[in-house]
Amino acid sequence: MIKSTRAEYKYFVPYSRYEMLLADLNKFTTPDSYSDTARDYYRISSIYFENVRNQMYFEKIDGIAKRAKFRLRFYSTTPDKVYFVESKFKLFNRYIKRKTILRTERIDDILSPFAKNNGVLGQRELDEFLYYAKIYNFYPFIRIDYERKAVFDKFDKNIRITFDRNIKCCRFSAGDLRFPDIPTFPGETVIL
C-alpha cells in the first residue's frame, strides 16, 4: 500500500495558454518518468464509486472541507492486468491518498455487488475499501479518462505540476471498459 499526504490546487487554463506555460516551466522542471516519450503524456482511467444520493459529487460541488472519494484507477503506462484501488480523503486543503494494487483476477471483487465481497479479499486496504462501499452503498458509477502531462521541480521532487486534458466520461456499465466518449468541458480546457 502507498500512503501519501499532500496539498493540491487546481486551476482551469485555456489550451491557448497551456503551451506557453509549459514552455516557461520547462526551464525549471523535469518530465514525469511515466510519460510516454513519443507523446509526452500518459492516459489515466478512473472508475469512480458513488451512491444513489450522489454523495461524493454533491460534497465536492458544495465545497465540503472534509470529504472522501473512492476509485479504481489504471494507467496507459502500467503493465496489463494491474489496477489500483484508491481512497482519497480531503481535509481542508490537504489530501491523504491510500493506494493499493489490485490484479485483474480480483477486479470482480471491486466491480461486483459489495455485500457479498466484504472481508474476503485478504488485503487490509481492499477490505477497508469494501467496508466503506458497503456502509455508504457505493457502486461503480462513472468512468473518467484523460491525458496527463506531468513535471517535477528540478530541485524539489515534492513539487509536481500536472496538466490534464482531453477529459471524457461515460456511465460505468458492468463488463464494459471501453473508452469514454462524452467531453466534460466545452472547448479546449486544461486543468493545471
Residue, then its C-alpha position, 0 to 999 in steps of 0.5 A: m500500500i502507498k500512503s501519501t499526504r499532500a496539498e493540491y490546487k487546481y486551476f482551469v487554463p485555456y489550451s491557448r495558454y497551456e503551451m506557453l506555460l509549459a514552455d516557461l516551466n520547462k526551464f525549471t522542471t523535469p518530465d514525469s518518468y511515466s510519460d510516454t516519450a513519443r507523446d509526452y503524456y500518459r492516459i489515466s482511467s478512473i472508475y469512480f464509486e458513488n451512491v444513489r444520493n450522489q454523495m461524493y459529487f454533491e460534497k465536492i460541488d458544495g465545497i465540503a472541507k472534509r470529504a472522501k472519494f473512492r476509485l479504481r484507477f489504471y494507467s496507459t503506462t502500467p503493465d496489463k492486468v494491474y489496477f489500483v484501488e484508491s481512497k482519497f480523503k480531503l481535509f481542508n486543503r490537504y489530501i491523504k491518498r491510500k493506494t493499493i494494487l489490485r490484479t485483474e483476477r480480483i477486479d470482480d471483487i471491486l466491480s461486483p455487488f459489495a455485500k457479498n465481497n466484504g472481508v474476503l479479499g485478504q488485503r487490509e486496504l481492499d477490505e477497508f475499501l469494501y467496508y466503506a462501499k458497503i456502509y455508504n452503498f457505493y457502486p461503480f458509477i462513472r468512468i473518467d479518462y484523460e491525458r496527463k502531462a506531468v513535471f517535477d521541480k528540478f530541485d524539489k521532487n515534492i513539487r509536481i505540476t500536472f496538466d490534464r486534458n482531453i477529459k471524457c466520461c461515460r456511465f460505468s456499465a458492468g463488463d464494459l471498459r471501453f473508452p469514454d466518449i462524452p467531453t466534460f468541458p466545452g472547448e479546449t480546457v486544461i486543468l493545471 
